[in-house]
């Protein structure tokens, strides 16, 4: 599995749809419905999942997808992808005779079939396109409907290939317009809110210099859970309406809430692994279970007890700050249940550094309006995910190898404080190095960051060194990056280790 597809697997659904929503013309729903099938083994796997999403959709949905495509050679507003593709085939510079014939054939085709003529025009000329239109206008509707879908799939594959070329990763995708071989099929329940009191406390945490965190009392243990199940036995429910083996999603919710009372561990990952295993042990028609959860953070409330302020053991503050996240995939292997994938994370970290960051030396051309800054305030949103070399370290809090989200957050803040970063990219790389050095049990760390730096209104105030800021304009920059233990060897101690103990 390449590094880039690993990074894509760690993306949020918003980032994934933003990047790949245009592969299918004006149909971001294809990317949205494909996202839950992560992790993808490769970009071939990803595009095949997307094709399956289309193939298994309703006929009306497929027809709308076809109708989203513009007429070839039409002088109308269309997506930037379509503009570039048609221009590459010479359709933006047709002679008057060619344009008139193309318009006539387009109208005849749409009138006959009820959707526009679609062709992956890469490698075609205006003349070969006209010849193809003449031939396909003589076909039957069902044959042409399937041909149009195949062309849509070719177009999506070509667009993905072009995206990879643009970012220098064309070697990770070998475009083969093959038939779809793997069906996408799952269903499940989201927003299952679970709160349990007096879960086993989280203890035995490895101490690190960057964080005071040593454990969590777990008096309140809250999760927002999503579960999806798969299995070939569910196929009749999709194609025949036979629900005899379907476990209602409301029953799934009740199953999760009931087994919350049985959980004897202390971590989000352990809870998801436990319930996933119970699903597979209870329902033989399920072959795979994917579960994810955001932990609901509760903060201590200080109260006066025995003459001093101490944390209350009864009252807690519901927090809107950063939160732990996790995802688990369990599947049946013969008579056994095994953990096939996992990640842990901390989401929605928000850090502002008032000075000590720069951004200089970037490309400057006729589109550049951003000035260089050698000492700017920097406000970032940050999601961090990690995987363990041995997944059991994330499930079992008894071994002293569990990495807490609070520690990862504190490491990020410590590096941000110490590092005079040249960019956000530089900053997250330094954070990744520190995490991999601190926690030898981790195999991979990945990041998704947003630049939300405030806009400077006044560079000086009347007294002191203060400045005045306001919220930034809506467009924001973002970065994604993943690292493995190989990056420690590649670094060779060359990166700065400011503030590292």
C-alpha positions in Angstrom: 0.0 0.0 0.0 1.5 3.4 -1.1 1.9 6.3 1.3 -0.5 8.4 -0.6 -3.4 5.9 -0.4 -2.7 5.5 3.3 -3.1 9.3 3.7 -6.3 9.3 1.7 -7.6 6.5 4.0 -7.1 8.9 6.9 -9.0 11.8 5.4 -12.3 13.0 6.8 -15.4 12.6 4.5 -15.4 16.3 3.8 -11.8 16.3 2.6 -12.4 13.1 0.6 -15.5 14.4 -1.2 -13.8 17.8 -1.8 -10.9 16.1 -3.5 -12.7 13.3 -5.4 -16.3 14.5 -5.7 -15.6 15.7 -9.3 -14.4 12.3 -10.7 -18.1 11.7 -11.6 -19.7 14.7 -13.3 -21.6 16.8 -10.8 -22.1 13.7 -8.6 -20.2 14.1 -5.3 -22.5 11.5 -3.8 -20.4 8.8 -5.5 -17.4 9.8 -3.4 -19.5 10.3 -0.3 -21.0 6.8 -0.5 -17.6 5.3 -1.2 -15.8 6.9 1.8 -17.1 4.3 4.4 -15.4 1.5 2.4 -12.0 2.7 3.5 -9.3 1.6 3.9 -8.6 1.2 0.2 -5.7 -1.0 -0.8 -4.8 1.1 -3.8 -6.3 3.8 -6.1 -7.5 1.0 -8.4 -9.4 -0.4 -5.4 -10.8 3.1 -4.6 -12.1 3.7 -8.2 -13.6 0.2 -8.4 -15.5 0.9 -5.2 -16.8 4.1 -6.7 -17.9 2.2 -9.9 -19.7 -0.3 -7.7 -21.5 2.5 -5.9 -22.8 3.6 -9.3 -23.5 0.1 -10.6 -25.6 -0.8 -7.5 -27.6 2.4 -7.5 -31.2 2.8 -8.7 -31.7 3.1 -12.5 -33.1 6.6 -12.0 -29.9 7.6 -10.2 -27.8 6.2 -13.0 -29.8 8.1 -15.6 -29.4 11.4 -13.7 -25.6 10.7 -13.6 -25.6 10.3 -17.3 -27.7 13.5 -17.8 -25.3 15.5 -15.7 -22.8 15.2 -18.6 -22.7 18.2 -21.0 -23.2 17.7 -24.8 -19.9 17.2 -26.5 -18.9 20.5 -28.1 -21.7 22.5 -26.5 -20.9 26.1 -25.9 -22.4 26.2 -22.4 -21.2 26.4 -18.8 -19.7 23.0 -17.7 -17.3 21.7 -15.1 -13.7 22.6 -15.4 -12.8 18.9 -16.0 -15.2 18.7 -18.9 -13.8 22.0 -20.4 -10.3 20.6 -20.3 -11.2 17.2 -21.7 -13.2 18.6 -24.6 -10.6 21.2 -25.4 -7.9 18.4 -25.5 -10.0 16.6 -28.1 -10.3 19.7 -30.3 -14.0 20.3 -29.5 -13.4 23.9 -28.5 -12.1 24.8 -32.0 -14.5 23.0 -34.4 -15.1 24.3 -37.9 -18.6 25.6 -38.6 -19.5 22.4 -40.5 -18.2 20.2 -37.7 -20.0 22.1 -35.1 -23.3 22.0 -37.0 -23.0 18.2 -37.5 -22.1 17.6 -33.9 -25.0 19.6 -32.7 -27.4 17.7 -35.0 -26.0 14.3 -33.8 -26.2 15.4 -30.2 -29.9 16.3 -30.6 -30.7 13.1 -32.4 -28.9 11.0 -29.8 -30.6 12.7 -26.8 -34.0 12.5 -28.4 -33.6 8.8 -29.1 -32.0 7.6 -25.8 -33.1 10.2 -23.2 -29.5 11.1 -22.1 -26.6 12.9 -23.8 -23.9 11.2 -25.8 -20.9 10.4 -23.5 -17.4 9.5 -24.6 -14.1 9.5 -22.8 -12.5 11.8 -25.4 -8.9 11.4 -24.3 -7.0 10.2 -27.4 -9.9 11.1 -29.8 -10.1 13.8 -32.5 -13.1 15.7 -33.6 -13.4 13.4 -36.6 -13.2 10.2 -34.6 -15.8 11.6 -32.1 -18.2 12.3 -35.0 -17.7 8.8 -36.4 -18.4 7.3 -33.0 -21.6 9.3 -32.7 -22.9 8.2 -36.1 -22.3 4.5 -35.2 -23.8 4.6 -31.7 -26.9 6.5 -32.8 -27.9 3.2 -34.6 -27.8 1.0 -31.4 -30.6 0.0 -29.0 -31.3 1.9 -25.8 -30.2 -0.7 -23.3 -26.9 -1.4 -25.1 -26.2 2.3 -25.3 -27.1 2.9 -21.6 -24.5 0.3 -20.6 -22.0 1.8 -23.0 -22.5 5.3 -21.6 -21.9 4.0 -18.1 -18.7 2.4 -19.2 -17.6 5.7 -20.7 -18.4 7.5 -17.4 -16.2 5.0 -15.6 -13.4 5.6 -18.1 -13.7 9.3 -17.6 -13.6 9.0 -13.8 -10.5 6.8 -14.1 -8.8 9.3 -16.4 -9.6 12.2 -14.1 -8.1 10.2 -11.1 -5.0 9.4 -13.2 -4.6 13.1 -14.1 -4.9 14.2 -10.4 -2.2 11.7 -9.5 0.0 13.0 -12.3 -0.5 16.6 -11.1 0.8 15.7 -7.6 3.6 13.5 -8.9 2.1 10.1 -7.9 1.1 8.7 -11.3 3.0 5.5 -10.4 0.4 4.6 -7.8 -2.4 4.1 -10.4 -2.3 1.9 -13.5 -5.4 2.9 -15.4 -7.2 -0.2 -16.7 -10.9 0.3 -17.7 -11.8 -3.1 -16.4 -15.2 -4.4 -15.4 -16.3 -3.9 -11.8 -15.5 -7.1 -9.9 -16.2 -6.2 -6.2 -19.6 -5.3 -5.0 -20.1 -2.7 -2.3 -22.8 -3.7 0.2 -23.2 -2.6 3.8 -25.7 -1.0 6.1 -25.6 0.2 9.7 -26.5 2.8 12.3 -25.0 6.2 13.1 -25.2 8.7 16.0 -25.6 6.0 18.6 -24.9 8.1 21.7 -23.8 6.0 24.7 -23.0 7.3 28.2 -21.9 5.0 31.0 -20.9 5.9 34.5 -18.1 4.3 36.4 -16.2 2.5 33.7 -12.8 1.1 34.8 -10.3 3.9 35.2 -7.5 4.3 32.7 -4.2 3.9 34.5 -0.7 2.7 33.8 -0.1 5.4 31.2 3.5 5.8 30.0 4.9 9.1 31.4 6.3 11.6 28.8 7.9 15.0 29.4 5.5 16.9 27.2 2.3 15.9 29.1 1.0 15.8 32.7 -1.6 13.3 31.7 -1.3 10.1 33.8 -4.8 8.6 33.4 -8.5 9.1 33.4 -11.0 8.3 36.1 -13.7 7.3 33.6 -16.5 8.2 36.0 -18.3 9.3 32.9 -17.5 7.4 29.6 -19.4 8.9 26.6 -19.2 7.9 23.0 -20.9 8.9 19.7 -20.8 5.6 17.8 -21.3 4.5 14.1 -21.5 0.9 13.1 -21.6 -0.7 9.6 -22.0 -4.4 8.9 -21.3 -6.5 5.8 -22.1 -10.0 4.6 -23.1 -11.8 1.4 -26.2 -13.1 3.2 -27.6 -9.5 3.0 -27.7 -9.5 -0.8 -31.4 -10.8 -1.0 -32.5 -7.8 1.1 -31.1 -5.4 -1.6 -32.2 -7.2 -4.7 -35.4 -9.1 -3.6 -36.6 -7.2 -0.6 -36.1 -10.3 1.6 -35.4 -9.1 5.1 -35.3 -12.5 6.8 -31.6 -12.1 7.8 -31.5 -8.4 8.3 -30.8 -7.2 11.8 -32.7 -3.9 12.1 -30.5 -0.9 12.7 -32.6 0.0 15.7 -31.6 -3.5 17.1 -28.0 -2.6 16.4 -28.4 0.5 18.5 -29.9 -1.5 21.4 -27.2 -4.2 21.0 -24.5 -1.6 21.5 -26.2 0.1 24.5 -26.8 -3.3 26.1 -23.3 -4.5 25.8 -21.9 -1.2 27.1 -22.9 -2.5 30.5 -20.7 -5.6 30.0 -17.5 -3.8 28.9 -14.7 -4.3 31.5 -12.0 -2.2 29.8 -11.0 1.5 29.9 -10.4 2.6 26.3 -12.5 3.6 23.3 -10.6 1.2 21.1 -11.2 -1.6 23.5 -14.9 -0.9 23.7 -15.2 -0.9 19.9 -13.2 -4.1 19.5 -15.4 -5.8 22.2 -18.7 -4.9 20.7 -17.5 -5.7 17.1 -16.5 -9.2 18.3 -19.9 -9.6 20.0 -21.7 -8.7 16.8 -19.9 -11.3 14.8 -20.3 -14.0 17.5 -24.1 -13.3 17.7 -25.0 -12.9 14.1 -23.4 -15.5 11.7 -24.8 -13.7 8.6 -22.3 -10.8 9.3 -18.8 -11.3 7.9 -17.3 -7.9 8.7 -18.1 -5.1 11.2 -16.7 -1.6 11.1 -17.2 0.6 14.1 -16.0 4.1 14.8 -16.6 6.5 17.7 -15.8 10.0 19.0 -15.3 10.2 22.7 -17.4 12.8 24.5 -15.0 14.8 26.7 -16.1 15.7 30.2 -13.9 18.1 32.2 -13.3 18.2 35.9 -15.1 20.9 37.9 -13.2 22.3 40.9 -15.2 22.4 44.2 -14.1 23.2 47.7 -13.5 20.1 49.8 -11.6 19.8 53.1 -10.4 23.4 52.9 -9.1 23.4 49.3 -10.3 23.2 45.7 -10.4 19.7 44.3 -12.0 18.0 41.3 -15.6 17.0 42.0 -16.4 13.3 41.7 -20.1 14.1 41.1 -20.2 17.1 38.7 -18.5 17.4 35.3 -18.5 20.0 32.6 -19.5 18.8 29.1 -16.7 20.0 26.8 -16.7 21.1 23.2 -12.9 20.9 22.9 -10.7 18.3 21.2 -11.8 14.7 21.6 -10.4 11.2 21.2 -11.5 9.2 18.2 -11.1 5.6 17.1 -12.1 3.1 14.4 -12.1 -0.7 14.4 -12.7 -3.3 11.6 -13.3 -6.9 12.7 -14.0 -9.8 10.3 -14.7 -13.4 10.4 -11.9 -15.8 9.4 -13.3 -19.3 9.4 -14.5 -19.9 13.0 -12.3 -17.1 14.3 -12.8 -13.3 14.6 -9.8 -11.2 13.9 -9.1 -7.5 14.0 -8.3 -6.5 10.3 -7.8 -2.7 10.7 -7.7 0.0 13.3 -6.8 3.6 14.0 -6.8 5.9 17.0 -6.9 9.6 16.9 -7.5 13.0 18.4 -9.8 15.4 16.5 -10.4 19.1 16.5 -7.3 20.3 18.2 -7.2 24.1 18.0 -3.9 25.9 18.7 -3.0 29.5 18.4 0.7 30.7 18.6 0.9 34.5 18.9 4.4 34.7 17.4 7.3 32.6 16.3 6.1 31.2 12.9 7.0 32.2 9.4 6.0 31.6 5.8 8.5 32.7 3.2 10.2 31.6 0.0 7.0 30.4 -1.7 6.3 30.6 -5.4 5.5 34.2 -6.5 3.9 34.9 -9.9 1.1 37.0 -11.3 -1.5 35.3 -9.0 0.4 36.0 -5.8 -1.0 38.6 -3.4 0.1 37.0 -0.1 3.1 38.8 1.5 6.0 36.9 3.1 5.9 36.8 6.9 8.8 36.1 9.1 7.0 36.3 12.5 3.3 35.7 12.2 0.6 34.5 14.6 -0.5 31.0 13.5 -3.9 29.5 14.3 -4.3 25.8 13.2 -7.0 23.2 13.4 -5.5 19.7 13.6 -6.6 16.1 13.5 -4.0 13.4 14.3 -4.4 9.7 13.8 -2.1 6.8 14.6 -1.8 3.1 14.3 0.0 0.6 16.6 2.5 -2.0 15.5 0.6 -4.4 17.6 -3.2 -3.5 17.6 -3.6 -5.1 21.0 -1.7 -2.2 22.6 -4.6 0.0 21.7 -7.3 -2.4 23.0 -5.7 -3.5 26.3 -4.9 -0.9 28.9 -3.1 -3.5 31.1 0.2 -3.5 29.2 1.2 0.1 29.8 1.6 0.7 26.0 -1.7 2.6 25.4 -1.2 6.1 23.9 -3.8 8.5 25.2 -5.3 11.2 23.0 -4.5 13.8 25.7 -0.8 12.9 25.4 -0.8 13.3 21.6 -2.5 16.7 21.9 0.1 17.8 24.5 3.0 16.7 22.3 1.6 18.7 19.4 1.3 21.8 21.6 4.8 21.3 23.0 6.3 21.1 19.6 4.3 24.1 18.4 5.6 26.1 21.3 9.3 25.2 20.8 9.5 25.0 17.0 10.0 28.2 14.9 8.2 26.6 11.9 8.8 27.6 8.3 5.2 26.4 7.4 2.4 24.3 8.7 3.8 21.4 6.7 7.1 21.8 8.5 5.3 22.0 11.9 3.3 18.7 11.4 6.4 16.9 10.3 8.2 17.9 13.5 5.1 16.8 15.5 5.2 13.5 13.7 8.9 12.9 14.5 8.3 13.7 18.1 5.4 11.3 18.4 7.3 8.4 16.7 10.3 9.0 19.0 8.2 9.1 22.1 6.0 6.1 21.4 7.9 3.2 20.0 4.7 1.1 19.9 3.3 3.3 17.0 3.8 2.2 13.4 2.2 5.3 11.7 1.1 8.8 12.4 -1.0 10.9 10.0 -2.3 14.5 10.0 -5.0 16.7 8.6 -4.5 20.4 9.3 -6.3 23.6 8.5 -4.8 27.1 8.5 -7.3 29.4 10.3 -4.8 32.2 11.0 -6.4 35.5 12.0 -6.2 38.5 9.8 -4.0 41.3 11.2 -5.9 44.6 11.4 -3.3 46.7 13.3 0.4 45.9 13.5 0.9 48.0 16.6 -1.0 49.1 19.7 -0.3 52.3 21.8 1.6 50.4 24.5 3.5 47.1 24.5 4.0 44.7 21.5 0.3 43.8 21.0 -1.5 43.6 17.6 -5.2 43.6 16.7 -6.7 40.7 14.7 -10.0 39.6 13.3 -11.4 36.4 11.8 -9.9 35.3 8.5 -11.8 35.3 5.2 -13.7 32.0 4.5 -11.2 30.3 2.1 -8.7 28.3 4.2 -5.6 26.2 3.4 -5.2 22.6 4.5 -2.5 20.0 4.6 -2.4 16.2 4.8 0.6 14.1 5.7 1.4 10.6 6.9 4.6 9.3 8.5 6.0 5.9 9.5 9.0 4.8 11.5 11.0 4.9 8.2 10.9 8.7 8.6 13.0 8.5 11.7 15.8 6.8 9.8 15.4 9.3 6.9 15.6 12.2 9.3 19.0 11.1 10.6 18.8 13.6 13.4 18.8 16.4 10.9 15.5 18.0 12.2 15.6 20.4 15.0 14.5 19.0 18.4 13.7 22.2 20.1 12.4 21.7 23.6 12.7 17.9 23.4 13.8 16.2 26.6 
